[in-house]
Amino acid sequence: MTPEGSFEPTVIFFGLTNSPVTFQVMINKILRDLINTGKVAAFIDDIIVGTESEKEHNELVEEIIKRLEENNLYVKLEKCKWKVKKVSFLEVVIGPECCGNHLSQRQMITQTVNLLVGY
């Protein structure tokens, strides 16, 4: 509570314990049936949609945005990639012809070491 009323953050406080986990659980609940179709994947604030047709893609994206808005979550349009054939998702390049790591082996080792060491 604040003098102006109750305080509701508009972004996750990543300094708090388990904030990313809590957010992931919320996203999983909101999109569960879409994720179960195998055409939607979500990892924290990254959502990827893979469909056979543009029509189906548009319908899924509309449904995802609707559900996010219903739960007071919003997308930043400038951070989104729309209707691309190849995308990097969790450091893996995903596309119709390929699925592979886009980082060099040296970059992968450096990132892994940094994660393990904690910086």
Buried (B, 14 or more C-beta within 10 A) or exposed (E): EEEEEEEEEEEEEEEEEEBBEEBBEEBEEBBEEBBEEEBBBBEEBEBBBBBEEEEEBBEBBEBBBEBBEEEEBEBEEEEEEEEEEEBBBEEEBBEEEEEEEEBEEEEEEEEEEEEEEEE
